[in-house]
Amino acid sequence: MIVRTRVAPSPTGDPHVGTAYVALVNYCFAKQHGGRFLLRIEDTDRTRSTAASEAVILEALHWLGLAWDEGPDIGGPHGPYRQSERLEIYARYARELLENGAAFRCFCTPERLDAMRAEQIRNKRPPAYDGRCLPLTQEEIAANEAAGIPPVVRLRVPREGSVTIDDLLRGPIHFDWNNVDMQVLVKSDGWPTYHLANVVDDHLMEITHVMRGEEWLSSAPKHWLLYRAFGWQMPQIAHLPLLRNADKSKLSKRKNPTGILFYRRMGYLPEALANFLGLFSVPPLDGEEMMDLAAMVERFDLKHISLGGPVFDVKKLDWLNGRYLREKLDVKAFVERVRVWAGGEDVIDRIAALAQQRIERLSDLGPLCAFLFAGRVEITADQLRAGKLDDESLRKAFVLALAIFDALPEWEFDAIAAGVARIAEIVGAKVRDVVRPFYVAVTGSPQSLPLYDSMVLLGRDLVRERLRVALERLGGATGAETERWKKLLEADAAA
Ligand code: GLU
């Protein structure tokens, strides 16, 4: 048997360090066994998937040095490797499930499903499909279809009994069927959900080992049913513990930067970040934790993964990165890294063009441009408060900015400017008054290089982090405030 593993990110945002960690585990496992590592793009969520996100995911994984043997950019014998290009395949397998009774058509309206869920919650039962469409006869189905009601396809789940699934990390896990929902497999627009596409692809792409985040653990029994219905062998599976903050809470961007490209922008070396992520699944050799990819492939061991949750300890990453900078690069290589990190001549030209208009002596360049080469900038709440906005408006403006900027399909000047104008409108202030605290947050000073150009140059990840720090300086926002303020965006979009 040739070991085949994959990483299967959904292109719905910036690449997450968790994806890098999962990719690294799959890479090391495949390579250690002389196997192949695949990249598959799971873009069946049409409203959230973007080509731009796919491009940065590929870029980030490349940067980390995790080369795949088959994937959407390089092809391979089991392509296409992008799910949106495989719709006919899923349709064929969905028909097979309907024919052999493993799935059924469901015509329930969204209103009925909402009412059903509300009732279940009232009765303190977990929300789950109640099986209303299970007993529909062929005639009823035909009548619904003739009436033009678009069905979804749902998985038929036994109402009694249980299944035991072996997890390579956790051992046998027991699932009672009555806790497993009758998952939608095909949406009413004909697109498959993750579950159907994932199982069909893992089989057709001959994946032997599925190693994925533990958030997918509850999907395992559904996938088991699908493998059984198709008569296929289920790959071996392992659910990897999620990365955690030092306080053991789930790593989330509200508390910490989670984007791979943030770490690149901060000036971590890819080999240091890969090494750091590898330490969760690779034991050190004689106490030495510094290892290149080849050494990690050799020493990788699933048993080394602690289920308690790997802690993303930035101090450790700093320490390791410092060692890489000092110990692994001669001066020439170091200079070359700095050059690449700074963005090369094109970026220097762009910065110079912005700065030229704002200096009196060349020696003003250093202080004026330093923020473009820094990580976080030193700011105080008083600096942020010095303008016209009251505290609540300030905090609201930063919460809105984080949400709006995250959702921008492209990180570019006009979109950023439009975002800031929208924030001004929502908080009921002049754009000028909103721009001021953003200047402070992003550049460290109320006057600097043009704000939106600077934001483009800094990149979304670093801007996000500086805005997050600014919000923190102002005391942060509670979960309820964040929700309430984000709702203003929906209302605003609907208007
Ligand atoms: N598309 C899923 C994700 O984004 C993949 C989960 C899996 O590996 O099965 O995490």
Residues whose N, C-alpha, C, O or C-beta is under 5 A from the ligand:
A	BS01	LIG	A8 P9 S10 E42 R212
